[in-house]
Amino acid sequence: MRVDDRTGMGLSKREAEVMELIATGHSNGEIAQRLFLSEKTVKNHVNRIYAKLGVESRVTAIGRWLEAAEDADT
């Protein structure tokens, strides 16, 4: 599934990009470098992602993200 296909979760395109990198094990610092953002900007994206997904942790956010990918593939 492409990142764009999961923007229906209420995430912006950039938030979906950040979430995909989170789900593949990247740290906030690595995400910042990869997307040419400051680490503070990445943290802001992560906080908005958590709020939109209704989660409080990285692990739970990843679970929701992967679940959405599985649902879309079926």
N, CA, C and O atoms as a Tripos MOL2 file, in Angstrom:
@<TRIPOS>MOLECULE
protein
  296   295    74     0     0
PROTEIN
NO_CHARGES

@<TRIPOS>ATOM
      1 N           0.8310   -1.1780    0.0000 N.3       1 MET1
      2 CA          0.0000    0.0000    0.0000 C.3       1 MET1
      3 C           0.8750    1.2400    0.0000 C.2       1 MET1
      4 O           1.8920    1.2950    0.6910 O.2       1 MET1
      5 N           0.4770    2.2210   -0.7700 N.am      2 ARG2
      6 CA          1.2060    3.4800   -0.8280 C.3       2 ARG2
      7 C           0.8010    4.3750    0.3420 C.2       2 ARG2
      8 O          -0.3030    4.2610    0.8740 O.2       2 ARG2
      9 N           1.6980    5.2520    0.7250 N.am      3 VAL3
     10 CA          1.4280    6.1830    1.8190 C.3       3 VAL3
     11 C           0.1750    6.9930    1.5140 C.2       3 VAL3
     12 O          -0.6660    7.1860    2.3920 O.2       3 VAL3
     13 N           0.0440    7.4670    0.2780 N.am      4 ASP4
     14 CA         -1.1100    8.2910   -0.1020 C.3       4 ASP4
     15 C          -2.4310    7.5830    0.1610 C.2       4 ASP4
     16 O          -3.4350    8.2390    0.4370 O.2       4 ASP4
     17 N          -2.4480    6.2670    0.0820 N.am      5 ASP5
     18 CA         -3.6720    5.5090    0.2750 C.3       5 ASP5
     19 C          -4.1420    5.5480    1.7290 C.2       5 ASP5
     20 O          -5.3070    5.2590    2.0010 O.2       5 ASP5
     21 N          -3.2650    5.8970    2.6620 N.am      6 ARG6
     22 CA         -3.6450    5.9080    4.0700 C.3       6 ARG6
     23 C          -3.9370    7.2970    4.5990 C.2       6 ARG6
     24 O          -4.1370    7.4640    5.8020 O.2       6 ARG6
     25 N          -3.9660    8.2970    3.7340 N.am      7 THR7
     26 CA         -4.2980    9.6290    4.2100 C.3       7 THR7
     27 C          -5.7580    9.6910    4.6400 C.2       7 THR7
     28 O          -6.1630   10.6620    5.2790 O.2       7 THR7
     29 N          -6.5570    8.6820    4.3060 N.am      8 GLY8
     30 CA         -7.9280    8.5870    4.7650 C.3       8 GLY8
     31 C          -8.0240    8.4070    6.2710 C.2       8 GLY8
     32 O          -9.1140    8.4940    6.8350 O.2       8 GLY8
     33 N          -6.9140    8.1600    6.9200 N.am      9 MET9
     34 CA         -6.8770    8.0450    8.3780 C.3       9 MET9
     35 C          -6.9190    9.4250    9.0190 C.2       9 MET9
     36 O          -6.8470    9.5430   10.2420 O.2       9 MET9
     37 N          -7.0330   10.4540    8.2160 N.am     10 GLY10
     38 CA         -7.0810   11.8110    8.7320 C.3      10 GLY10
     39 C          -5.7320   12.4990    8.7620 C.2      10 GLY10
     40 O          -5.6250   13.6330    9.2280 O.2      10 GLY10
     41 N          -4.6970   11.8280    8.2700 N.am     11 LEU11
     42 CA         -3.3630   12.4110    8.2710 C.3      11 LEU11
     43 C          -3.1230   13.1910    6.9850 C.2      11 LEU11
     44 O          -3.6150   12.8240    5.9180 O.2      11 LEU11
     45 N          -2.3660   14.2630    7.1020 N.am     12 SER12
     46 CA         -1.9380   14.9900    5.9070 C.3      12 SER12
     47 C          -0.9180   14.1180    5.1740 C.2      12 SER12
     48 O          -0.4390   13.1180    5.7080 O.2      12 SER12
     49 N          -0.6010   14.5110    3.9550 N.am     13 LYS13
     50 CA          0.3950   13.7530    3.1890 C.3      13 LYS13
     51 C           1.7300   13.7150    3.9340 C.2      13 LYS13
     52 O           2.3680   12.6640    4.0020 O.2      13 LYS13
     53 N           2.1550   14.8380    4.4860 N.am     14 ARG14
     54 CA          3.4330   14.8930    5.2120 C.3      14 ARG14
     55 C           3.3740   14.0270    6.4710 C.2      14 ARG14
     56 O           4.3270   13.3120    6.7810 O.2      14 ARG14
     57 N           2.2560   14.0910    7.1920 N.am     15 GLU15
     58 CA          2.1100   13.2550    8.3890 C.3      15 GLU15
     59 C           2.1580   11.7780    8.0130 C.2      15 GLU15
     60 O           2.7360   10.9690    8.7390 O.2      15 GLU15
     61 N           1.5560   11.4280    6.8920 N.am     16 ALA16
     62 CA          1.5980   10.0320    6.4370 C.3      16 ALA16
     63 C           3.0230    9.6210    6.0960 C.2      16 ALA16
     64 O           3.4210    8.4880    6.3660 O.2      16 ALA16
     65 N           3.7940   10.5250    5.5060 N.am     17 GLU17
     66 CA          5.2030   10.2350    5.2130 C.3      17 GLU17
     67 C           5.9770    9.9950    6.5110 C.2      17 GLU17
     68 O           6.7630    9.0530    6.6190 O.2      17 GLU17
     69 N           5.7390   10.8600    7.4820 N.am     18 VAL18
     70 CA          6.4070   10.7120    8.7830 C.3      18 VAL18
     71 C           5.9900    9.3890    9.4300 C.2      18 VAL18
     72 O           6.8300    8.6590    9.9580 O.2      18 VAL18
     73 N           4.7060    9.0890    9.3870 N.am     19 MET19
     74 CA          4.2130    7.8550   10.0090 C.3      19 MET19
     75 C           4.8100    6.6280    9.3360 C.2      19 MET19
     76 O           5.1350    5.6570   10.0190 O.2      19 MET19
     77 N           4.9590    6.6430    8.0440 N.am     20 GLU20
     78 CA          5.5720    5.5180    7.3240 C.3      20 GLU20
     79 C           7.0090    5.3160    7.7980 C.2      20 GLU20
     80 O           7.4470    4.1810    7.9870 O.2      20 GLU20
     81 N           7.7350    6.3980    7.9900 N.am     21 LEU21
     82 CA          9.1220    6.2900    8.4710 C.3      21 LEU21
     83 C           9.1650    5.8060    9.9150 C.2      21 LEU21
     84 O          10.0510    5.0360   10.2860 O.2      21 LEU21
     85 N           8.2140    6.2510   10.7320 N.am     22 ILE22
     86 CA          8.1190    5.7450   12.1020 C.3      22 ILE22
     87 C           7.8860    4.2370   12.0740 C.2      22 ILE22
     88 O           8.5320    3.4810   12.7990 O.2      22 ILE22
     89 N           6.9550    3.8170   11.2280 N.am     23 ALA23
     90 CA          6.5840    2.3900   11.1600 C.3      23 ALA23
     91 C           7.7220    1.5200   10.6560 C.2      23 ALA23
     92 O           7.7450    0.3170   10.9150 O.2      23 ALA23
     93 N           8.6600    2.1110    9.9440 N.am     24 THR24
     94 CA          9.7980    1.3350    9.4510 C.3      24 THR24
     95 C          11.0180    1.4760   10.3620 C.2      24 THR24
     96 O          12.1340    1.1130    9.9900 O.2      24 THR24
     97 N          10.7790    2.0190   11.5810 N.am     25 GLY25
     98 CA         11.8160    1.9930   12.6060 C.3      25 GLY25
     99 C          12.7370    3.1910   12.6720 C.2      25 GLY25
    100 O          13.7600    3.1370   13.3550 O.2      25 GLY25
    101 N          12.4100    4.2680   11.9860 N.am     26 HIS26
    102 CA         13.2720    5.4460   12.0160 C.3      26 HIS26
    103 C          13.0060    6.3010   13.2540 C.2      26 HIS26
    104 O          11.8680    6.4300   13.7040 O.2      26 HIS26
    105 N          14.0640    6.8740   13.7850 N.am     27 SER27
    106 CA         13.9470    7.7940   14.9230 C.3      27 SER27
    107 C          13.5270    9.1680   14.4060 C.2      27 SER27
    108 O          13.5660    9.4270   13.2040 O.2      27 SER27
    109 N          13.1270   10.0400   15.3220 N.am     28 ASN28
    110 CA         12.7700   11.4020   14.9180 C.3      28 ASN28
    111 C          13.9370   12.1050   14.2370 C.2      28 ASN28
    112 O          13.7430   12.8230   13.2550 O.2      28 ASN28
    113 N          15.1330   11.9060   14.7450 N.am     29 GLY29
    114 CA         16.3140   12.5150   14.1350 C.3      29 GLY29
    115 C          16.5530   12.0140   12.7250 C.2      29 GLY29
    116 O          16.8790   12.7940   11.8300 O.2      29 GLY29
    117 N          16.3920   10.7110   12.5240 N.am     30 GLU30
    118 CA         16.5590   10.1380   11.1860 C.3      30 GLU30
    119 C          15.4920   10.6510   10.2280 C.2      30 GLU30
    120 O          15.7710   10.9320    9.0630 O.2      30 GLU30
    121 N          14.2680   10.7680   10.7340 N.am     31 ILE31
    122 CA         13.1720   11.2850    9.9080 C.3      31 ILE31
    123 C          13.4680   12.7370    9.5140 C.2      31 ILE31
    124 O          13.2730   13.1240    8.3620 O.2      31 ILE31
    125 N          13.9320   13.5260   10.4640 N.am     32 ALA32
    126 CA         14.2650   14.9280   10.1910 C.3      32 ALA32
    127 C          15.3070   15.0280    9.0820 C.2      32 ALA32
    128 O          15.1630   15.8330    8.1620 O.2      32 ALA32
    129 N          16.3440   14.2220    9.1660 N.am     33 GLN33
    130 CA         17.3860   14.2440    8.1410 C.3      33 GLN33
    131 C          16.8460   13.8120    6.7880 C.2      33 GLN33
    132 O          17.1310   14.4410    5.7690 O.2      33 GLN33
    133 N          16.0790   12.7590    6.7780 N.am     34 ARG34
    134 CA         15.5680   12.2080    5.5270 C.3      34 ARG34
    135 C          14.6090   13.1700    4.8240 C.2      34 ARG34
    136 O          14.6240   13.2770    3.5980 O.2      34 ARG34
    137 N          13.7760   13.8700    5.5980 N.am     35 LEU35
    138 CA         12.7710   14.7570    5.0160 C.3      35 LEU35
    139 C          13.2110   16.2290    4.9980 C.2      35 LEU35
    140 O          12.4300   17.1100    4.6360 O.2      35 LEU35
    141 N          14.4680   16.4880    5.3910 N.am     36 PHE36
    142 CA         15.0100   17.8400    5.4120 C.3      36 PHE36
    143 C          14.1660   18.7740    6.2790 C.2      36 PHE36
    144 O          13.8130   19.8800    5.8710 O.2      36 PHE36
    145 N          13.8530   18.2970    7.4890 N.am     37 LEU37
    146 CA         13.0830   19.0500    8.4710 C.3      37 LEU37
    147 C          13.8990   19.1770    9.7420 C.2      37 LEU37
    148 O          14.8770   18.4540    9.9330 O.2      37 LEU37
    149 N          13.4990   20.0940   10.6140 N.am     38 SER38
    150 CA         14.1310   20.1440   11.9310 C.3      38 SER38
    151 C          13.5170   19.0270   12.7800 C.2      38 SER38
    152 O          12.4030   18.5710   12.5220 O.2      38 SER38
    153 N          14.2630   18.6040   13.7870 N.am     39 GLU39
    154 CA         13.7310   17.5740   14.6720 C.3      39 GLU39
    155 C          12.4900   18.0750   15.4190 C.2      39 GLU39
    156 O          11.5860   17.2910   15.7060 O.2      39 GLU39
    157 N          12.4410   19.3620   15.7310 N.am     40 LYS40
    158 CA         11.2700   19.9470   16.3840 C.3      40 LYS40
    159 C          10.0350   19.8280   15.4830 C.2      40 LYS40
    160 O           8.9440   19.5220   15.9640 O.2      40 LYS40
    161 N          10.2010   20.0640   14.2040 N.am     41 THR41
    162 CA          9.0830   19.9300   13.2640 C.3      41 THR41
    163 C           8.5950   18.4900   13.2250 C.2      41 THR41
    164 O           7.3900   18.2420   13.1950 O.2      41 THR41
    165 N           9.5210   17.5470   13.2250 N.am     42 VAL42
    166 CA          9.1340   16.1300   13.2380 C.3      42 VAL42
    167 C           8.3600   15.8210   14.5170 C.2      42 VAL42
    168 O           7.3370   15.1370   14.4690 O.2      42 VAL42
    169 N           8.8330   16.3170   15.6550 N.am     43 LYS43
    170 CA          8.1170   16.0850   16.9170 C.3      43 LYS43
    171 C           6.7080   16.6550   16.8550 C.2      43 LYS43
    172 O           5.7680   16.0440   17.3640 O.2      43 LYS43
    173 N           6.5520   17.8280   16.2310 N.am     44 ASN44
    174 CA          5.2150   18.4050   16.0700 C.3      44 ASN44
    175 C           4.3370   17.5100   15.2100 C.2      44 ASN44
    176 O           3.1690   17.2920   15.5320 O.2      44 ASN44
    177 N           4.8880   16.9940   14.1240 N.am     45 HIS45
    178 CA          4.1330   16.0680   13.2700 C.3      45 HIS45
    179 C           3.7290   14.8220   14.0680 C.2      45 HIS45
    180 O           2.5890   14.3680   13.9810 O.2      45 HIS45
    181 N           4.6540   14.2860   14.8320 N.am     46 VAL46
    182 CA          4.3780   13.0800   15.6170 C.3      46 VAL46
    183 C           3.2480   13.3530   16.6130 C.2      46 VAL46
    184 O           2.3450   12.5300   16.7620 O.2      46 VAL46
    185 N           3.2900   14.4840   17.2830 N.am     47 ASN47
    186 CA          2.2240   14.8170   18.2370 C.3      47 ASN47
    187 C           0.8690   14.9320   17.5460 C.2      47 ASN47
    188 O          -0.1390   14.4700   18.0800 O.2      47 ASN47
    189 N           0.8360   15.5490   16.3570 N.am     48 ARG48
    190 CA         -0.4280   15.6500   15.6160 C.3      48 ARG48
    191 C          -0.8990   14.2730   15.1470 C.2      48 ARG48
    192 O          -2.0970   13.9900   15.1610 O.2      48 ARG48
    193 N           0.0270   13.4250   14.7370 N.am     49 ILE49
    194 CA         -0.3170   12.0580   14.3240 C.3      49 ILE49
    195 C          -0.9650   11.3200   15.4860 C.2      49 ILE49
    196 O          -2.0150   10.6980   15.3210 O.2      49 ILE49
    197 N          -0.3470   11.3870   16.6570 N.am     50 TYR50
    198 CA         -0.9060   10.7190   17.8350 C.3      50 TYR50
    199 C          -2.3240   11.2130   18.1200 C.2      50 TYR50
    200 O          -3.2210   10.4190   18.4020 O.2      50 TYR50
    201 N          -2.5150   12.5170   18.0440 N.am     51 ALA51
    202 CA         -3.8380   13.0890   18.3190 C.3      51 ALA51
    203 C          -4.8600   12.6020   17.2930 C.2      51 ALA51
    204 O          -5.9710   12.2190   17.6580 O.2      51 ALA51
    205 N          -4.4960   12.6160   16.0320 N.am     52 LYS52
    206 CA         -5.4270   12.2040   14.9770 C.3      52 LYS52
    207 C          -5.7510   10.7180   15.0460 C.2      52 LYS52
    208 O          -6.8760   10.3110   14.7560 O.2      52 LYS52
    209 N          -4.7700    9.9080   15.4290 N.am     53 LEU53
    210 CA         -4.9990    8.4610   15.5210 C.3      53 LEU53
    211 C          -5.5870    8.0640   16.8670 C.2      53 LEU53
    212 O          -6.0140    6.9230   17.0410 O.2      53 LEU53
    213 N          -5.6150    8.9880   17.8190 N.am     54 GLY54
    214 CA         -6.1520    8.6990   19.1430 C.3      54 GLY54
    215 C          -5.2810    7.7420   19.9380 C.2      54 GLY54
    216 O          -5.7790    6.8690   20.6480 O.2      54 GLY54
    217 N          -3.9610    7.9230   19.8060 N.am     55 VAL55
    218 CA         -3.0140    7.0490   20.5020 C.3      55 VAL55
    219 C          -2.0830    7.8940   21.3650 C.2      55 VAL55
    220 O          -2.0150    9.1150   21.2280 O.2      55 VAL55
    221 N          -1.3670    7.2110   22.2600 N.am     56 GLU56
    222 CA         -0.4450    7.9180   23.1430 C.3      56 GLU56
    223 C           0.9860    7.4220   23.0430 C.2      56 GLU56
    224 O           1.8640    7.9060   23.7580 O.2      56 GLU56
    225 N           1.2300    6.4520   22.1540 N.am     57 SER57
    226 CA          2.5940    5.9330   22.0500 C.3      57 SER57
    227 C           2.9410    5.5880   20.6080 C.2      57 SER57
    228 O           2.0690    5.3900   19.7620 O.2      57 SER57
    229 N           4.2310    5.5250   20.3620 N.am     58 ARG58
    230 CA          4.7590    5.1690   19.0470 C.3      58 ARG58
    231 C           4.3080    3.7630   18.6630 C.2      58 ARG58
    232 O           3.9100    3.5160   17.5240 O.2      58 ARG58
    233 N           4.3750    2.8520   19.6190 N.am     59 VAL59
    234 CA          4.0140    1.4580   19.3510 C.3      59 VAL59
    235 C           2.5490    1.3410   18.9300 C.2      59 VAL59
    236 O           2.2300    0.6280   17.9780 O.2      59 VAL59
    237 N           1.6700    2.0330   19.6280 N.am     60 THR60
    238 CA          0.2510    1.9830   19.2950 C.3      60 THR60
    239 C          -0.0110    2.6390   17.9410 C.2      60 THR60
    240 O          -0.8270    2.1460   17.1630 O.2      60 THR60
    241 N           0.6690    3.7400   17.6550 N.am     61 ALA61
    242 CA          0.5190    4.4060   16.3600 C.3      61 ALA61
    243 C           0.9530    3.4720   15.2280 C.2      61 ALA61
    244 O           0.2900    3.3840   14.1940 O.2      61 ALA61
    245 N           2.0650    2.7810   15.4360 N.am     62 ILE62
    246 CA          2.5470    1.8340   14.4210 C.3      62 ILE62
    247 C           1.5260    0.7300   14.2120 C.2      62 ILE62
    248 O           1.2570    0.3390   13.0760 O.2      62 ILE62
    249 N           0.9580    0.2270   15.2930 N.am     63 GLY63
    250 CA         -0.0590   -0.8180   15.1820 C.3      63 GLY63
    251 C          -1.2500   -0.3640   14.3570 C.2      63 GLY63
    252 O          -1.7260   -1.1010   13.4940 O.2      63 GLY63
    253 N          -1.7340    0.8440   14.6160 N.am     64 ARG64
    254 CA         -2.8690    1.3900   13.8490 C.3      64 ARG64
    255 C          -2.5050    1.5390   12.3790 C.2      64 ARG64
    256 O          -3.3000    1.2200   11.4950 O.2      64 ARG64
    257 N          -1.2920    2.0300   12.1290 N.am     65 TRP65
    258 CA         -0.8150    2.2660   10.7630 C.3      65 TRP65
    259 C          -0.7430    0.9550    9.9890 C.2      65 TRP65
    260 O          -1.2060    0.8650    8.8520 O.2      65 TRP65
    261 N          -0.1630   -0.0500   10.6130 N.am     66 LEU66
    262 CA         -0.0240   -1.3460    9.9440 C.3      66 LEU66
    263 C          -1.3820   -2.0160    9.7600 C.2      66 LEU66
    264 O          -1.6190   -2.6820    8.7530 O.2      66 LEU66
    265 N          -2.2560   -1.8410   10.7180 N.am     67 GLU67
    266 CA         -3.6140   -2.3880   10.6270 C.3      67 GLU67
    267 C          -4.3550   -1.7730    9.4350 C.2      67 GLU67
    268 O          -5.0580   -2.4710    8.7040 O.2      67 GLU67
    269 N          -4.1890   -0.4720    9.2510 N.am     68 ALA68
    270 CA         -4.8310    0.2010    8.1250 C.3      68 ALA68
    271 C          -4.2900   -0.3210    6.7990 C.2      68 ALA68
    272 O          -5.0350   -0.4470    5.8270 O.2      68 ALA68
    273 N          -2.9930   -0.6240    6.7590 N.am     69 ALA69
    274 CA         -2.3900   -1.1690    5.5440 C.3      69 ALA69
    275 C          -2.9710   -2.5470    5.2320 C.2      69 ALA69
    276 O          -3.2770   -2.8540    4.0800 O.2      69 ALA69
    277 N          -3.1190   -3.3670    6.2590 N.am     70 GLU70
    278 CA         -3.6860   -4.7110    6.0740 C.3      70 GLU70
    279 C          -5.1350   -4.6260    5.5990 C.2      70 GLU70
    280 O          -5.5460   -5.3640    4.7030 O.2      70 GLU70
    281 N          -5.9040   -3.7220    6.2050 N.am     71 ASP71
    282 CA         -7.3070   -3.5620    5.8320 C.3      71 ASP71
    283 C          -7.4370   -3.1270    4.3770 C.2      71 ASP71
    284 O          -8.3290   -3.5860    3.6630 O.2      71 ASP71
    285 N          -6.5510   -2.2470    3.9450 N.am     72 ALA72
    286 CA         -6.6090   -1.7470    2.5710 C.3      72 ALA72
    287 C          -6.1840   -2.8080    1.5560 C.2      72 ALA72
    288 O          -6.6170   -2.7850    0.4030 O.2      72 ALA72
    289 N          -5.3340   -3.7340    1.9960 N.am     73 ASP73
    290 CA         -4.8600   -4.7910    1.0920 C.3      73 ASP73
    291 C          -5.8760   -5.8890    0.9180 C.2      73 ASP73
    292 O          -5.7680   -6.6810   -0.0180 O.2      73 ASP73
    293 N          -6.8720   -5.9630    1.8010 N.am     74 THR74
    294 CA         -7.8620   -7.0430    1.7010 C.3      74 THR74
    295 C          -9.0950   -6.5850    0.9790 C.2      74 THR74
    296 O         -10.0330   -7.3630    0.8040 O.2      74 THR74
@<TRIPOS>BOND
     1     1     2 1
     2     2     3 1
     3     3     4 2
     4     3     5 am
     5     5     6 1
     6     6     7 1
     7     7     8 2
     8     7     9 am
     9     9    10 1
    10    10    11 1
    11    11    12 2
    12    11    13 am
    13    13    14 1
    14    14    15 1
    15    15    16 2
    16    15    17 am
    17    17    18 1
    18    18    19 1
    19    19    20 2
    20    19    21 am
    21    21    22 1
    22    22    23 1
    23    23    24 2
    24    23    25 am
    25    25    26 1
    26    26    27 1
    27    27    28 2
    28    27    29 am
    29    29    30 1
    30    30    31 1
    31    31    32 2
    32    31    33 am
    33    33    34 1
    34    34    35 1
    35    35    36 2
    36    35    37 am
    37    37    38 1
    38    38    39 1
    39    39    40 2
    40    39    41 am
    41    41    42 1
    42    42    43 1
    43    43    44 2
    44    43    45 am
    45    45    46 1
    46    46    47 1
    47    47    48 2
    48    47    49 am
    49    49    50 1
    50    50    51 1
    51    51    52 2
    52    51    53 am
    53    53    54 1
    54    54    55 1
    55    55    56 2
    56    55    57 am
    57    57    58 1
    58    58    59 1
    59    59    60 2
    60    59    61 am
    61    61    62 1
    62    62    63 1
    63    63    64 2
    64    63    65 am
    65    65    66 1
    66    66    67 1
    67    67    68 2
    68    67    69 am
    69    69    70 1
    70    70    71 1
    71    71    72 2
    72    71    73 am
    73    73    74 1
    74    74    75 1
    75    75    76 2
    76    75    77 am
    77    77    78 1
    78    78    79 1
    79    79    80 2
    80    79    81 am
    81    81    82 1
    82    82    83 1
    83    83    84 2
    84    83    85 am
    85    85    86 1
    86    86    87 1
    87    87    88 2
    88    87    89 am
    89    89    90 1
    90    90    91 1
    91    91    92 2
    92    91    93 am
    93    93    94 1
    94    94    95 1
    95    95    96 2
    96    95    97 am
    97    97    98 1
    98    98    99 1
    99    99   100 2
   100    99   101 am
   101   101   102 1
   102   102   103 1
   103   103   104 2
   104   103   105 am
   105   105   106 1
   106   106   107 1
   107   107   108 2
   108   107   109 am
   109   109   110 1
   110   110   111 1
   111   111   112 2
   112   111   113 am
   113   113   114 1
   114   114   115 1
   115   115   116 2
   116   115   117 am
   117   117   118 1
   118   118   119 1
   119   119   120 2
   120   119   121 am
   121   121   122 1
   122   122   123 1
   123   123   124 2
   124   123   125 am
   125   125   126 1
   126   126   127 1
   127   127   128 2
   128   127   129 am
   129   129   130 1
   130   130   131 1
   131   131   132 2
   132   131   133 am
   133   133   134 1
   134   134   135 1
   135   135   136 2
   136   135   137 am
   137   137   138 1
   138   138   139 1
   139   139   140 2
   140   139   141 am
   141   141   142 1
   142   142   143 1
   143   143   144 2
   144   143   145 am
   145   145   146 1
   146   146   147 1
   147   147   148 2
   148   147   149 am
   149   149   150 1
   150   150   151 1
   151   151   152 2
   152   151   153 am
   153   153   154 1
   154   154   155 1
   155   155   156 2
   156   155   157 am
   157   157   158 1
   158   158   159 1
   159   159   160 2
   160   159   161 am
   161   161   162 1
   162   162   163 1
   163   163   164 2
   164   163   165 am
   165   165   166 1
   166   166   167 1
   167   167   168 2
   168   167   169 am
   169   169   170 1
   170   170   171 1
   171   171   172 2
   172   171   173 am
   173   173   174 1
   174   174   175 1
   175   175   176 2
   176   175   177 am
   177   177   178 1
   178   178   179 1
   179   179   180 2
   180   179   181 am
   181   181   182 1
   182   182   183 1
   183   183   184 2
   184   183   185 am
   185   185   186 1
   186   186   187 1
   187   187   188 2
   188   187   189 am
   189   189   190 1
   190   190   191 1
   191   191   192 2
   192   191   193 am
   193   193   194 1
   194   194   195 1
   195   195   196 2
   196   195   197 am
   197   197   198 1
   198   198   199 1
   199   199   200 2
   200   199   201 am
   201   201   202 1
   202   202   203 1
   203   203   204 2
   204   203   205 am
   205   205   206 1
   206   206   207 1
   207   207   208 2
   208   207   209 am
   209   209   210 1
   210   210   211 1
   211   211   212 2
   212   211   213 am
   213   213   214 1
   214   214   215 1
   215   215   216 2
   216   215   217 am
   217   217   218 1
   218   218   219 1
   219   219   220 2
   220   219   221 am
   221   221   222 1
   222   222   223 1
   223   223   224 2
   224   223   225 am
   225   225   226 1
   226   226   227 1
   227   227   228 2
   228   227   229 am
   229   229   230 1
   230   230   231 1
   231   231   232 2
   232   231   233 am
   233   233   234 1
   234   234   235 1
   235   235   236 2
   236   235   237 am
   237   237   238 1
   238   238   239 1
   239   239   240 2
   240   239   241 am
   241   241   242 1
   242   242   243 1
   243   243   244 2
   244   243   245 am
   245   245   246 1
   246   246   247 1
   247   247   248 2
   248   247   249 am
   249   249   250 1
   250   250   251 1
   251   251   252 2
   252   251   253 am
   253   253   254 1
   254   254   255 1
   255   255   256 2
   256   255   257 am
   257   257   258 1
   258   258   259 1
   259   259   260 2
   260   259   261 am
   261   261   262 1
   262   262   263 1
   263   263   264 2
   264   263   265 am
   265   265   266 1
   266   266   267 1
   267   267   268 2
   268   267   269 am
   269   269   270 1
   270   270   271 1
   271   271   272 2
   272   271   273 am
   273   273   274 1
   274   274   275 1
   275   275   276 2
   276   275   277 am
   277   277   278 1
   278   278   279 1
   279   279   280 2
   280   279   281 am
   281   281   282 1
   282   282   283 1
   283   283   284 2
   284   283   285 am
   285   285   286 1
   286   286   287 1
   287   287   288 2
   288   287   289 am
   289   289   290 1
   290   290   291 1
   291   291   292 2
   292   291   293 am
   293   293   294 1
   294   294   295 1
   295   295   296 2
@<TRIPOS>SUBSTRUCTURE
     1 MET1         2 RESIDUE 1 A MET
     2 ARG2         6 RESIDUE 1 A ARG
     3 VAL3        10 RESIDUE 1 A VAL
     4 ASP4        14 RESIDUE 1 A ASP
     5 ASP5        18 RESIDUE 1 A ASP
     6 ARG6        22 RESIDUE 1 A ARG
     7 THR7        26 RESIDUE 1 A THR
     8 GLY8        30 RESIDUE 1 A GLY
     9 MET9        34 RESIDUE 1 A MET
    10 GLY10       38 RESIDUE 1 A GLY
    11 LEU11       42 RESIDUE 1 A LEU
    12 SER12       46 RESIDUE 1 A SER
    13 LYS13       50 RESIDUE 1 A LYS
    14 ARG14       54 RESIDUE 1 A ARG
    15 GLU15       58 RESIDUE 1 A GLU
    16 ALA16       62 RESIDUE 1 A ALA
    17 GLU17       66 RESIDUE 1 A GLU
    18 VAL18       70 RESIDUE 1 A VAL
    19 MET19       74 RESIDUE 1 A MET
    20 GLU20       78 RESIDUE 1 A GLU
    21 LEU21       82 RESIDUE 1 A LEU
    22 ILE22       86 RESIDUE 1 A ILE
    23 ALA23       90 RESIDUE 1 A ALA
    24 THR24       94 RESIDUE 1 A THR
    25 GLY25       98 RESIDUE 1 A GLY
    26 HIS26      102 RESIDUE 1 A HIS
    27 SER27      106 RESIDUE 1 A SER
    28 ASN28      110 RESIDUE 1 A ASN
    29 GLY29      114 RESIDUE 1 A GLY
    30 GLU30      118 RESIDUE 1 A GLU
    31 ILE31      122 RESIDUE 1 A ILE
    32 ALA32      126 RESIDUE 1 A ALA
    33 GLN33      130 RESIDUE 1 A GLN
    34 ARG34      134 RESIDUE 1 A ARG
    35 LEU35      138 RESIDUE 1 A LEU
    36 PHE36      142 RESIDUE 1 A PHE
    37 LEU37      146 RESIDUE 1 A LEU
    38 SER38      150 RESIDUE 1 A SER
    39 GLU39      154 RESIDUE 1 A GLU
    40 LYS40      158 RESIDUE 1 A LYS
    41 THR41      162 RESIDUE 1 A THR
    42 VAL42      166 RESIDUE 1 A VAL
    43 LYS43      170 RESIDUE 1 A LYS
    44 ASN44      174 RESIDUE 1 A ASN
    45 HIS45      178 RESIDUE 1 A HIS
    46 VAL46      182 RESIDUE 1 A VAL
    47 ASN47      186 RESIDUE 1 A ASN
    48 ARG48      190 RESIDUE 1 A ARG
    49 ILE49      194 RESIDUE 1 A ILE
    50 TYR50      198 RESIDUE 1 A TYR
    51 ALA51      202 RESIDUE 1 A ALA
    52 LYS52      206 RESIDUE 1 A LYS
    53 LEU53      210 RESIDUE 1 A LEU
    54 GLY54      214 RESIDUE 1 A GLY
    55 VAL55      218 RESIDUE 1 A VAL
    56 GLU56      222 RESIDUE 1 A GLU
    57 SER57      226 RESIDUE 1 A SER
    58 ARG58      230 RESIDUE 1 A ARG
    59 VAL59      234 RESIDUE 1 A VAL
    60 THR60      238 RESIDUE 1 A THR
    61 ALA61      242 RESIDUE 1 A ALA
    62 ILE62      246 RESIDUE 1 A ILE
    63 GLY63      250 RESIDUE 1 A GLY
    64 ARG64      254 RESIDUE 1 A ARG
    65 TRP65      258 RESIDUE 1 A TRP
    66 LEU66      262 RESIDUE 1 A LEU
    67 GLU67      266 RESIDUE 1 A GLU
    68 ALA68      270 RESIDUE 1 A ALA
    69 ALA69      274 RESIDUE 1 A ALA
    70 GLU70      278 RESIDUE 1 A GLU
    71 ASP71      282 RESIDUE 1 A ASP
    72 ALA72      286 RESIDUE 1 A ALA
    73 ASP73      290 RESIDUE 1 A ASP
    74 THR74      294 RESIDUE 1 A THR
